[in-house]
Each structure stands twice: as C-alpha cells, then as structure tokens.
C-alpha cells in the first residue's frame, strides 16, 4: 500500500494536478511512523518534492535518538556562565581570533556583502560545530521527518522536512547525509528549510554545499542579513542586531554567548 501511495503522489506532481491533501497524523511513538510517511508523501509531492526526495522519505527511519535529545534539552536551564564554560567559550574565542587573522580577506568580503562582522560568523561556527570538527552523526532526513511526525512541534518541523526532501532533489544532500540530532546540517547547522531558502554558493562551483566552509559561512551571513541585520549597528544585548541573533537560536544563553564571544573575537 505504501508504494502505491508514493507512486500516486509522484504521478499527480509530474502530471501537474493537485492530489487531494490528506493530512498526515502525528504520533508520539514509532508505531505510526510508516503510515505517517505514506500520508506525508502526498503532502510533499503537492509541495513540489520530486521522486528523489520521495524515495529518501520512504527510506527514512524513526530516529529514537532525536526524540530523546528533543525531550532532554538543557541549554535553556543553564546560567550564562555555566553555558559558556560547558561550550568552551574561551577556546572558541582564542581559535576564532586566529581564524579571523588567517582569513582576513574572506571575512572582510562577507562583511562587505552582508554587513555581518567576522566575529559573529566565527562565533556561530565555533559554537555549532567546533569550526567543523563535528557536524553530527544522525541522518538529516530521518531526524527531521521524525520531528515532523512527532506531535510536540509537528507544525514547526514539517516545512523543514519538506526542505530536506527538496535538498535531496537538488543533490545538496542525500538520504544518508549526516547532521545533528534535530536535522541541522553542515558547518553552522542549518535547519533544512533555512538551508533551502538562504543557501549561498560562495565558492562558485555551481552548487550550495553546507559541508563546504565557504558556502556555509556565506549562507549564515545571508541568513542574518535577510532576517534584518543592520550593517554597522551593534549586536550586544539590547542593541539593534541582537534581535537578529535571536533568530538563529531560541535559547537566551546561546544568544548572549554568541554576542559576547563575537565582541571578543572582533576586538
């Protein structure tokens, strides 16, 4: 029955007709994931996902590790000092200063184009993946579709699941691409829907690759600019651009840590 559903959805998408939308029913255990995928395939096809993306959806597995991580987020509970200690803020700043000095031209070009200072981009890069040292070990497609299926925040993650499947269609990722527990991908851990929308080909090779540092950092700068970054304005807590940093991550301690580390790197 599942293969018939996928074939039917793909046929309607290719033929140019809108298949009737049958809302996929969320769940809180793995038991209904297969049925949800079959229903979500129709939604995905109606949203423009092609056969490669639908195939990746069909192969996605329920990510129990993602659910466990989502139920046990601790960042919101830490004090700022504790958070910065755990995340290695001093190390990020020290390495960040060296990176800025080593690639002055690259970071200057980002600031010239997007208005975002080097320190902010570098701080995010260091915070998210230790400058690319660890970009995750979970299947992006499985993680993000599991979150779209899970009833806690299904509406939030569904567009990102669609985004991930479209990235598969584009060849930007595959069903096997690894990322973080919540489906974030690449050097700065973009959620797939944001990757699709704000991705930039910075190295000129004709594709947007979030596992390429230049593409990922330019995409991060583009995200911040598109979210309202004002060139030349401050980004510390209470200043104009701090509200834009809040668009990157919902945890207050994270936002403050980025602003503090960025100022130290830029200083």
Buried (B, 14 or more C-beta within 10 A) or exposed (E): EEEEBBEBBBEBBEEEEEBEEEEBEBBEEBEBBEBBBBBBBBBBBBBEBBBBBBBBBBEBBBBEBBBEBBEEEEBEEBEBEEBBEEBBBEEBBBBBBEBBEEBEEBBEBBBEBBBBBBBBBBBBBBBBBBBBEEBBEBBBBBBBBBBBBBEEEBEEBBBBBBBBBBBBBBEBBEBEBBBBBBBBBBBBBBBBBBBBBBBBBBBEEEEBBBBBBBBBBBBBBBBBBBBEBBEEEEBBEEEBBBBBBBBBBEBBBBBBBBBBBBBBBBE
